[in-house]
Each structure stands twice: as structure tokens, then as C-alpha cells.
Amino acid sequence: MALLEIRNLSVSFATSTGRFHAVRGIDMTVNSREVLAVVGESGSGKSVAMLATMGLLPATATVEADMLRFDGRDMLTMSDADRRKLIGRDISMIFQEPIASLNPCFTVGFQLEEVLRVHLGLGARERRARAIELFQAVGIPDPEARLSSYPHQMSGGQCQRVMIAIAIACQPKLLIADEPTTALDVTIQKQILDLLMKLQEDTGMGLIMITHDMGVVAETADRVVVMYKGRKMEEAGVLEIFEAPKHPYTRALLSALPELATGDRLPTVSDFIDTEALAGGA
């Protein structure tokens, strides 16, 4: 049985001129101990699809699906109270911008310990010990002292590690990492990716890696879902995606990678296919 099963997921938003459809008819599954990469250009609906699964979209969003099941439980019929118990404990998410996601008014230690209090019911002493343990696990130096720091007192890489510590605090069965290395320098990017892969291997959790970086996909993923303008273009194993992509958009996406470019001008996807026709007919 798949850990997460999504069938025909669609998401639209109310606007002043009608409804904007951000995700259209997405099917997706992820298993325990599997890394699923969700790739595509900015605005392709990657993050929206996962936020819909988490129930974290604003009231202007309408989410529809034929199936949304986690670990055998139907999330479409689940009560709000049951969903709140599930999200943050069994399903957790690392958001794109760690500094923006952390509350600037509270120490990082308070924010981490709050998760342990709400979801696990730990006492003050237990929370403190577990928080130090988590900071050690994600490689934050001098963890006991760092618990008293505010987000603005930490670097981008350290804030990302705090976000990872919060996300794994309750040992989730599924972790969604939304562009976890965005805005970090190359050395820190590798450290964060290595950390995530080690945590995934050690705990056996399922991992969904949302990214537009095909290098990250090649290093981490077992399977890949390729999205464009809210639709799924292709799904395949990572080797198949790179060696024998079937969909024209996937081939164009790979052909437009800077490291494969030749000549004086970087190519774009639209150089290879009619993207407007693709969006209308996919």
C-alpha cells in the first residue's frame, strides 16, 4: 500500500475575474523509503499541489480530488481536528524560505519545542532534551546555546537546519521538502541535501523533493514527476527520465539545462516546443 495516494487533484483560486486553475488533474503516489522528485518551472503548480495535500492553502482556494489518502486514511473525509493531529506529526513540510517561515518574535528553541508540546505532549525537561538532540542531528553547532537564538541571529543555512529539525521532530512518515536548497550557497546546498538523504535513509520515511534543479533530482530521486502549468507531463524512474524521456516537454526541459547548452545564448524550453499549445492541450 502506498504511503500517499493522490488521484485527480485539482486546485483553483478565486480571483476578481473568475477562477485561476493552478493544478489540474494530478495523480501521484509515494511509498515509504522512497524519494519522489516533483520538478518543473516556477509556477508549474508543484508547491500548490503539496500545500493542498497538507491543507495549508488559503480560503480562496478550492481543492478537489477523487482520492487523497495517507497511510490508508481518507484525508478528504477526515475531520479538521484529525487533520491537525496528522499534519506536523505524520506528514511534515520544509518550506521554501526558512527565514520567512520562522516566527521572528520567538526563539528557534521555543518554536521547535512548541511542536514537541502540541504533537507529542512532552514536558518542559523532555522538550529541552529532545530539542538539543534534534539540533545535534541536523548539524547545528553549540545546540544548547542556539536554542535561545532568534531567526535573524542565524544564517540562512542554519535557519534551514532549524526548519528541518522542526519538520522531523515527530519522526514523520512523510516529509515534503519544498526547494530546500533555494538561496543557499553551493557548499551549504550539498550539506542540506546530504542531511536530508541521511535522515530519509535512517528513518525510512517517504520524501517528496520539490525542485527545479535537475542536478538535485539526479542525486536524490528514485522516481520523478514532471509538471508544467498545473499538469503532470510525465512520470518515470530517475534513470529513464534522464536517459529516455518520453514527453516532449521533459526532453525540452533537459535540453535547456545550462550545463548542456552550447553557443552564445542559453536556450529556453520554448526554443524546443510550443509551450502555449502544450499548456492548452496537455
C-alpha positions in Angstrom: 0.0 0.0 0.0 1.3 3.4 -1.0 2.1 5.9 1.8 0.4 8.8 -0.1 -2.1 8.3 -2.9 -3.4 11.3 -4.9 -5.9 10.9 -7.7 -7.2 13.7 -9.9 -6.2 16.5 -7.7 -7.3 20.0 -8.9 -6.8 23.3 -7.2 -8.3 26.7 -8.2 -8.3 30.1 -6.7 -11.0 32.8 -6.7 -9.9 36.0 -8.4 -11.5 39.3 -9.4 -12.0 37.9 -12.9 -13.1 34.4 -12.1 -11.1 31.3 -11.1 -7.5 30.6 -11.7 -6.7 26.9 -12.1 -3.3 26.2 -10.6 -3.4 22.4 -10.6 -5.4 20.3 -13.0 -6.0 16.5 -12.5 -2.8 15.4 -10.8 -2.2 11.8 -9.9 0.7 11.0 -7.6 1.9 8.2 -5.2 4.8 7.9 -2.9 5.9 4.9 -0.8 7.9 4.6 2.4 11.6 4.7 1.9 11.2 6.3 -1.5 12.3 9.7 -2.8 9.9 11.2 -5.3 11.1 14.4 -7.1 8.4 16.8 -8.4 10.1 19.0 -11.0 9.1 21.8 -13.3 9.4 25.6 -13.9 8.5 28.2 -11.4 4.7 28.5 -11.4 4.1 24.9 -12.6 2.0 24.0 -9.5 4.5 21.9 -7.7 4.2 23.7 -4.3 0.4 24.3 -4.6 -0.2 20.6 -5.1 1.7 19.7 -2.0 0.2 22.6 0.1 -3.2 21.3 -1.0 -2.3 17.9 0.3 -1.2 19.4 3.6 -4.4 21.5 3.9 -2.4 24.7 4.1 -4.0 26.8 1.2 -5.9 30.0 1.9 -9.7 30.2 2.0 -9.7 31.4 -1.6 -8.6 28.0 -2.8 -10.9 25.2 -3.9 -9.4 21.7 -3.7 -11.0 18.8 -5.4 -9.8 15.2 -5.7 -11.1 11.7 -6.4 -8.7 10.3 -3.8 -6.4 11.8 -1.2 -5.3 9.0 1.1 -2.4 8.9 3.6 -1.3 5.7 5.2 -4.6 4.1 4.5 -6.6 7.1 5.9 -9.0 9.2 3.7 -8.0 12.8 4.1 -11.0 14.0 2.1 -13.4 12.9 4.7 -11.1 13.4 7.7 -12.3 16.0 10.3 -10.4 19.2 10.8 -9.3 18.0 14.3 -7.9 14.7 12.9 -6.1 16.6 10.1 -4.5 18.9 12.6 -3.2 15.9 14.5 -1.8 14.4 11.3 -0.1 17.5 9.8 3.1 18.3 11.5 3.4 14.8 13.1 3.0 12.1 10.4 3.2 14.5 7.4 5.7 17.4 7.7 7.0 20.0 5.3 10.1 22.1 4.9 9.1 25.4 3.3 10.9 27.3 0.6 12.1 30.3 2.6 13.3 29.3 6.1 13.7 32.8 7.5 10.3 33.8 6.3 8.7 30.6 7.7 10.2 31.0 11.2 8.4 33.5 13.5 10.8 36.4 14.2 9.2 37.1 17.6 10.2 33.8 19.2 13.4 32.0 19.7 14.1 29.0 17.4 14.1 26.8 20.5 10.6 27.9 21.5 9.3 27.2 18.0 10.9 23.7 18.0 9.7 22.9 21.5 6.1 24.0 20.6 5.9 21.2 18.0 7.0 18.7 20.6 4.5 20.0 23.1 1.5 20.1 20.8 2.0 16.8 18.9 3.9 14.6 21.5 2.8 16.2 24.8 6.3 16.3 26.2 7.1 18.1 29.4 9.4 21.0 29.6 12.5 19.0 30.5 11.8 16.4 27.9 11.2 19.0 25.3 14.5 20.7 26.0 16.5 17.5 25.8 14.8 16.5 22.6 15.4 19.9 21.1 19.1 19.7 21.8 19.2 16.2 20.3 17.4 17.4 17.1 19.8 20.4 16.7 22.7 18.0 17.1 21.1 15.7 14.5 20.9 18.5 11.9 24.4 19.7 12.5 23.8 23.0 14.4 26.9 23.8 16.4 26.6 24.5 20.1 22.9 23.4 20.1 22.1 24.3 23.7 23.1 27.9 23.2 21.5 28.1 19.8 18.1 27.3 21.2 18.0 30.8 22.6 18.7 32.5 19.3 16.1 34.3 17.2 15.9 33.6 13.4 17.6 36.9 12.4 20.6 35.9 14.5 21.2 32.8 12.4 22.5 32.4 8.8 20.3 31.1 6.0 21.8 27.7 6.2 21.3 27.5 10.0 17.7 28.6 9.6 17.2 25.9 7.0 18.6 23.3 9.5 16.2 24.6 12.2 13.3 24.1 9.7 14.5 20.6 9.1 14.7 19.9 12.9 11.1 21.2 13.3 10.0 19.1 10.4 11.5 15.8 11.7 10.8 16.5 15.4 7.9 14.0 15.5 9.6 11.4 13.2 7.1 11.9 10.3 6.3 9.1 7.9 6.3 11.5 5.0 8.5 14.6 4.6 7.8 17.2 1.9 10.9 19.4 1.1 9.9 22.4 -1.0 13.0 23.8 -2.7 15.1 23.1 0.4 18.3 24.5 -1.0 17.0 27.7 -2.6 19.1 30.8 -1.9 21.8 28.8 -0.2 25.4 28.8 -1.4 26.7 25.6 -3.2 28.6 24.2 -0.2 25.6 24.6 2.1 23.3 23.2 -0.6 25.2 20.0 -0.6 25.3 19.8 3.2 21.5 20.2 3.4 20.9 17.6 0.7 23.3 15.1 2.3 21.5 15.7 5.6 18.0 15.1 4.1 19.1 11.9 2.4 20.8 10.6 5.6 17.6 11.3 7.6 15.5 9.6 5.0 17.7 6.6 4.9 17.9 6.4 8.7 14.2 6.8 9.4 12.7 5.1 6.4 10.3 8.0 5.8 8.9 8.8 2.3 10.4 12.0 0.9 8.9 14.3 -1.7 11.5 16.7 -3.1 10.1 19.7 -4.9 12.7 21.3 -7.1 13.5 22.9 -10.4 17.2 21.7 -10.1 17.7 18.6 -12.3 21.1 18.1 -10.6 19.3 17.6 -7.3 16.9 15.2 -9.0 19.8 13.1 -10.4 21.5 12.9 -7.0 18.5 12.1 -4.8 15.4 10.8 -6.6 14.0 7.3 -7.2 11.1 8.5 -9.3 10.3 11.8 -11.0 7.1 13.7 -11.7 7.4 16.4 -14.3 4.9 19.3 -14.1 4.0 22.2 -16.4 1.3 24.8 -15.9 -0.5 22.7 -13.3 -0.5 19.4 -15.3 1.6 16.3 -15.0 3.6 15.8 -18.2 5.4 12.6 -17.4 6.3 10.2 -14.5 9.1 7.7 -14.6 12.1 6.4 -12.8 15.0 8.8 -12.5 17.3 7.0 -14.9 14.5 6.8 -17.5 13.8 10.5 -17.2 17.4 11.4 -18.0 18.2 8.7 -20.5 14.9 8.2 -22.4 12.4 10.9 -21.6 9.1 10.3 -23.4 7.3 13.6 -23.3 8.4 16.5 -25.5 8.3 18.9 -22.5 10.6 16.7 -20.5 13.0 16.4 -23.4 12.9 20.2 -23.8 13.4 20.8 -20.1 16.5 18.7 -20.1 17.8 20.2 -23.3 17.5 23.7 -21.8 19.9 22.9 -18.9 22.7 25.4 -18.8 25.4 22.7 -18.4 24.2 21.2 -21.7 24.0 24.5 -23.6 26.3 25.3 -26.5 26.7 28.6 -28.3 26.4 32.2 -27.2 22.8 32.1 -26.0 21.2 29.9 -23.3 18.3 28.0 -24.7 14.8 28.0 -23.2 12.1 25.4 -23.3 10.1 27.5 -25.8 13.0 27.1 -28.3 12.2 23.4 -28.5 8.4 23.1 -28.3 5.3 25.3 -28.5 4.7 25.7 -24.7 1.4 27.6 -25.2 0.0 24.7 -27.3 1.3 22.2 -24.8 -0.4 24.0 -21.9 -3.7 24.1 -23.7 -3.7 20.5 -24.9 -2.0 18.5 -22.2 
